[in-house]
Amino acid sequence: MIRNARLDDVADLRELINSHAERGRMLFRSVADLYESLRDFKIYELDGRTVGCCGLQIIWADLAEVKSLAVRDGFQGRGIGSALVRAVIEEARQLHLPRIFTLTLEPEFFQKLRFIQVPMDSLPLKVWSDCVHCPKQDNCDEIAMMLKLKP
Ligand SMILES: CC(C)(COP(=O)(O)OP(=O)(O)OC[C@H]1O[C@@H](n2cnc3c(N)ncnc32)[C@H](O)[C@@H]1OP(=O)(O)O)[C@@H](O)C(=O)NCCC(=O)NCCS
């Protein structure tokens, strides 16, 4: 079941996201940051357990970022990650966003969802505000992927 995140999800979100961040797969999120951005998050719940999450953060009038996508170890490869991304795509459509992007180390996963690779410098400067928190900021290995939602 995919649902919007609630206040009592913050501890699970932190543990899930940071377990992947410790392995260099994504950015760490602090508890303070998670409370602030909680309304951006969707949760995949299975038998009462949080097994996946995905955020959609609005950047500007024409752009939002898919971020902090994570599926718990042992639950990957079951369609949970793609279901979460489809859910935020649907939300982006409802918001009338013309395009969404992500910065990722998993371009093939996003390609399957019809995102296409774009040059990093095609994204607005505001996108890079998170980079100050990233240990790899001078050695960024992420790939920018964009999905256009309007013809
Ligand atoms: C990347 C991740 C979100 C994928 O979620 P998932 O639930 O395992 O993926 P799904 O089961 O929905 O896979 C959907 C499709 O993508 C493919 N896929 C999944 N992970 C992939 C990868 N790393 N590389 C290439 N293809 C991948 C699957 O084989 C599947 O293909 P199919 O439709 O042809 O069968 C998950 O593995 C994860 O949490 N990884 C660690 C954290 C991370 O890297 N997050 C992304 C940060 S942007």
Ligand as a Chemical Component Dictionary entry (heavy atoms), coordinates in Angstrom:
data_LIG
# 
_chem_comp.id                   LIG 
_chem_comp.type                 NON-POLYMER 
_chem_comp.pdbx_formal_charge   0 
_chem_comp.three_letter_code    LIG 
# 
loop_
_chem_comp_atom.comp_id 
_chem_comp_atom.atom_id 
_chem_comp_atom.alt_atom_id 
_chem_comp_atom.type_symbol 
_chem_comp_atom.charge 
_chem_comp_atom.model_Cartn_x 
_chem_comp_atom.model_Cartn_y 
_chem_comp_atom.model_Cartn_z 
_chem_comp_atom.pdbx_ordinal 
LIG C1  C1  C 0 17.004 1.469  -6.877  1  
LIG C2  C2  C 0 15.791 0.936  -6.101  2  
LIG C3  C3  C 0 14.972 2.120  -5.574  3  
LIG C4  C4  C 0 14.942 0.083  -7.045  4  
LIG O1  O1  O 0 13.765 -0.346 -6.358  5  
LIG P1  P1  P 0 13.189 -1.816 -6.571  6  
LIG O2  O2  O 0 11.931 -1.938 -5.814  7  
LIG O3  O3  O 0 14.250 -2.784 -6.267  8  
LIG O4  O4  O 0 12.940 -1.805 -8.145  9  
LIG P2  P2  P 0 11.721 -2.488 -8.941  10 
LIG O5  O5  O 0 11.525 -3.863 -8.416  11 
LIG O6  O6  O 0 10.552 -1.575 -8.928  12 
LIG O7  O7  O 0 12.349 -2.562 -10.396 13 
LIG C5  C5  C 0 11.720 -2.047 -11.546 14 
LIG C6  C6  C 0 12.541 -2.397 -12.745 15 
LIG O8  O8  O 0 13.824 -1.769 -12.624 16 
LIG C7  C7  C 0 14.852 -2.760 -12.647 17 
LIG N1  N1  N 0 15.887 -2.340 -11.716 18 
LIG C8  C8  C 0 15.780 -2.224 -10.374 19 
LIG N2  N2  N 0 16.934 -1.798 -9.848  20 
LIG C9  C9  C 0 17.789 -1.656 -10.886 21 
LIG C10 C10 C 0 19.141 -1.262 -10.995 22 
LIG N3  N3  N 0 19.852 -0.932 -9.909  23 
LIG N4  N4  N 0 19.705 -1.218 -12.228 24 
LIG C11 C11 C 0 18.981 -1.553 -13.324 25 
LIG N5  N5  N 0 17.698 -1.953 -13.286 26 
LIG C12 C12 C 0 17.105 -2.000 -12.087 27 
LIG C13 C13 C 0 14.192 -4.040 -12.229 28 
LIG O9  O9  O 0 14.882 -5.167 -12.729 29 
LIG C14 C14 C 0 12.818 -3.893 -12.864 30 
LIG O10 O10 O 0 12.902 -4.194 -14.235 31 
LIG P3  P3  P 0 11.661 -4.930 -15.005 32 
LIG O11 O11 O 0 10.507 -3.977 -14.902 33 
LIG O12 O12 O 0 12.186 -5.087 -16.386 34 
LIG O13 O13 O 0 11.435 -6.195 -14.256 35 
LIG C15 C15 C 0 16.221 0.040  -4.912  36 
LIG O14 O14 O 0 17.028 -1.001 -5.394  37 
LIG C16 C16 C 0 16.961 0.761  -3.807  38 
LIG O15 O15 O 0 16.370 1.221  -2.845  39 
LIG N6  N6  N 0 18.321 0.843  -3.919  40 
LIG C17 C17 C 0 19.150 1.437  -2.901  41 
LIG C18 C18 C 0 18.920 2.921  -2.760  42 
LIG C19 C19 C 0 19.028 3.627  -4.088  43 
LIG O16 O16 O 0 19.933 3.387  -4.867  44 
LIG N7  N7  N 0 18.076 4.524  -4.323  45 
LIG C20 C20 C 0 17.992 5.294  -5.548  46 
LIG C21 C21 C 0 18.555 6.619  -5.250  47 
LIG S1  S1  S 0 18.115 7.726  -6.548  48 
# 
loop_
_chem_comp_bond.comp_id 
_chem_comp_bond.atom_id_1 
_chem_comp_bond.atom_id_2 
_chem_comp_bond.value_order 
_chem_comp_bond.pdbx_ordinal 
LIG C1  C2  SING 1  
LIG C2  C3  SING 2  
LIG C2  C4  SING 3  
LIG C2  C15 SING 4  
LIG C4  O1  SING 5  
LIG O1  P1  SING 6  
LIG P1  O2  DOUB 7  
LIG P1  O3  SING 8  
LIG P1  O4  SING 9  
LIG O4  P2  SING 10 
LIG P2  O5  DOUB 11 
LIG P2  O6  SING 12 
LIG P2  O7  SING 13 
LIG O7  C5  SING 14 
LIG C5  C6  SING 15 
LIG C6  O8  SING 16 
LIG C6  C14 SING 17 
LIG O8  C7  SING 18 
LIG C7  N1  SING 19 
LIG C7  C13 SING 20 
LIG N1  C8  SING 21 
LIG N1  C12 SING 22 
LIG C8  N2  DOUB 23 
LIG N2  C9  SING 24 
LIG C9  C10 SING 25 
LIG C9  C12 DOUB 26 
LIG C10 N3  SING 27 
LIG C10 N4  DOUB 28 
LIG N4  C11 SING 29 
LIG C11 N5  DOUB 30 
LIG N5  C12 SING 31 
LIG C13 O9  SING 32 
LIG C13 C14 SING 33 
LIG C14 O10 SING 34 
LIG O10 P3  SING 35 
LIG P3  O11 DOUB 36 
LIG P3  O12 SING 37 
LIG P3  O13 SING 38 
LIG C15 O14 SING 39 
LIG C15 C16 SING 40 
LIG C16 O15 DOUB 41 
LIG C16 N6  SING 42 
LIG N6  C17 SING 43 
LIG C17 C18 SING 44 
LIG C18 C19 SING 45 
LIG C19 O16 DOUB 46 
LIG C19 N7  SING 47 
LIG N7  C20 SING 48 
LIG C20 C21 SING 49 
LIG C21 S1  SING 50 
# 
